[in-house]
């Protein structure tokens, strides 16, 4: 990718974290490896687990941004790969 990928807006971040936290609270498996001590540290809080997953770039959620003539789709994993390449 030749162009610099922007960060998510605060609204997109809130939506991604909320959606992933809901999935975790409903029993979805964690996408990061957390030991018992880490889970006790964050008090088994699904929002904190979602934040850790987002920081690692592991959340499988796509953001759809409407553009004037088209639509742009961005996956969180693509952003993580772009960071590693930089």
C-alpha positions as a Markdown table, in Angstrom:
| # | Residue | x | y | z |
|---|---|---|---|---|
| 1 | Unk | 0.0 | 0.0 | 0.0 |
| 2 | Unk | 1.6 | 3.2 | -1.2 |
| 3 | Unk | -0.6 | 5.6 | 0.8 |
| 4 | Unk | -0.5 | 6.1 | 4.5 |
| 5 | Unk | -3.5 | 4.4 | 6.3 |
| 6 | Unk | -5.3 | 6.7 | 8.6 |
| 7 | Unk | -6.3 | 5.9 | 12.2 |
| 8 | Unk | -9.8 | 5.0 | 13.0 |
| 9 | Unk | -12.0 | 7.9 | 14.2 |
| 10 | Unk | -13.2 | 7.8 | 17.8 |
| 11 | Unk | -16.6 | 6.8 | 16.7 |
| 12 | Unk | -15.3 | 3.9 | 14.6 |
| 13 | Unk | -13.1 | 2.8 | 17.6 |
| 14 | Unk | -16.0 | 2.9 | 20.0 |
| 15 | Unk | -18.1 | 0.9 | 17.6 |
| 16 | Unk | -15.4 | -1.7 | 17.0 |
| 17 | Unk | -14.6 | -2.1 | 20.7 |
| 18 | Unk | -18.3 | -2.3 | 21.7 |
| 19 | Unk | -19.1 | -4.9 | 19.1 |
| 20 | Unk | -16.1 | -7.0 | 20.0 |
| 21 | Unk | -16.7 | -6.7 | 23.8 |
| 22 | Unk | -20.3 | -7.8 | 23.2 |
| 23 | Unk | -19.0 | -10.9 | 21.3 |
| 24 | Unk | -16.6 | -11.7 | 24.1 |
| 25 | Unk | -19.4 | -11.2 | 26.8 |
| 26 | Unk | -21.6 | -13.6 | 24.8 |
| 27 | Unk | -18.9 | -16.3 | 24.9 |
| 28 | Unk | -16.7 | -15.8 | 21.9 |
| 29 | Unk | -13.1 | -17.0 | 22.2 |
| 30 | Unk | -10.4 | -14.5 | 22.9 |
| 31 | Unk | -8.1 | -13.7 | 20.0 |
| 32 | Unk | -5.1 | -13.0 | 22.3 |
| 33 | Unk | -3.4 | -15.4 | 24.7 |
| 34 | Unk | -4.1 | -14.2 | 28.3 |
| 35 | Unk | -3.1 | -16.0 | 31.4 |
| 36 | Unk | -5.1 | -16.2 | 34.6 |
| 37 | Unk | -3.1 | -13.4 | 36.2 |
| 38 | Unk | -3.7 | -11.0 | 33.3 |
| 39 | Unk | -7.5 | -11.8 | 33.4 |
| 40 | Unk | -7.7 | -11.1 | 37.1 |
| 41 | Unk | -5.7 | -7.9 | 36.6 |
| 42 | Unk | -8.3 | -6.6 | 34.2 |
| 43 | Unk | -11.1 | -8.2 | 36.2 |
| 44 | Unk | -12.4 | -10.3 | 33.3 |
| 45 | Unk | -13.7 | -7.0 | 31.7 |
| 46 | Unk | -14.7 | -7.7 | 28.0 |
| 47 | Unk | -14.0 | -4.1 | 27.0 |
| 48 | Unk | -10.4 | -4.3 | 28.3 |
| 49 | Unk | -9.9 | -7.6 | 26.5 |
| 50 | Unk | -11.3 | -6.0 | 23.3 |
| 51 | Unk | -8.9 | -3.1 | 23.8 |
| 52 | Unk | -5.9 | -5.5 | 24.0 |
| 53 | Unk | -7.1 | -7.3 | 20.9 |
| 54 | Unk | -7.4 | -4.0 | 19.0 |
| 55 | Unk | -4.0 | -2.9 | 20.1 |
| 56 | Unk | -2.6 | -6.2 | 18.8 |
| 57 | Unk | -4.6 | -5.7 | 15.5 |
| 58 | Unk | -6.4 | -9.0 | 15.8 |
| 59 | Unk | -10.1 | -8.0 | 15.7 |
| 60 | Unk | -11.7 | -9.4 | 12.5 |
| 61 | Unk | -14.1 | -6.5 | 11.9 |
| 62 | Unk | -14.3 | -4.4 | 8.6 |
| 63 | Unk | -15.1 | -0.7 | 8.6 |
| 64 | Unk | -17.1 | 0.7 | 5.8 |
| 65 | Unk | -16.6 | 4.3 | 5.0 |
| 66 | Unk | -18.9 | 5.9 | 2.5 |
| 67 | Unk | -17.1 | 8.1 | 0.0 |
| 68 | Unk | -18.6 | 10.6 | -2.5 |
| 69 | Unk | -18.2 | 8.3 | -5.6 |
| 70 | Unk | -17.5 | 4.9 | -3.9 |
| 71 | Unk | -17.1 | 3.1 | -0.6 |
| 72 | Unk | -13.9 | 2.3 | 1.2 |
| 73 | Unk | -13.6 | -0.9 | 3.3 |
| 74 | Unk | -10.8 | -1.2 | 5.8 |
| 75 | Unk | -10.0 | -4.3 | 7.9 |
| 76 | Unk | -8.2 | -4.0 | 11.2 |
| 77 | Unk | -5.7 | -6.7 | 10.2 |
| 78 | Unk | -4.7 | -4.7 | 7.2 |
| 79 | Unk | -3.8 | -1.8 | 9.4 |
| 80 | Unk | -1.7 | -4.0 | 11.6 |
| 81 | Unk | 0.2 | -5.4 | 8.5 |
| 82 | Unk | 0.8 | -1.8 | 7.3 |
| 83 | Unk | 2.3 | -0.8 | 10.6 |
| 84 | Unk | 4.6 | -3.8 | 10.6 |
| 85 | Unk | 5.8 | -3.0 | 7.1 |
| 86 | Unk | 6.7 | 0.6 | 8.1 |
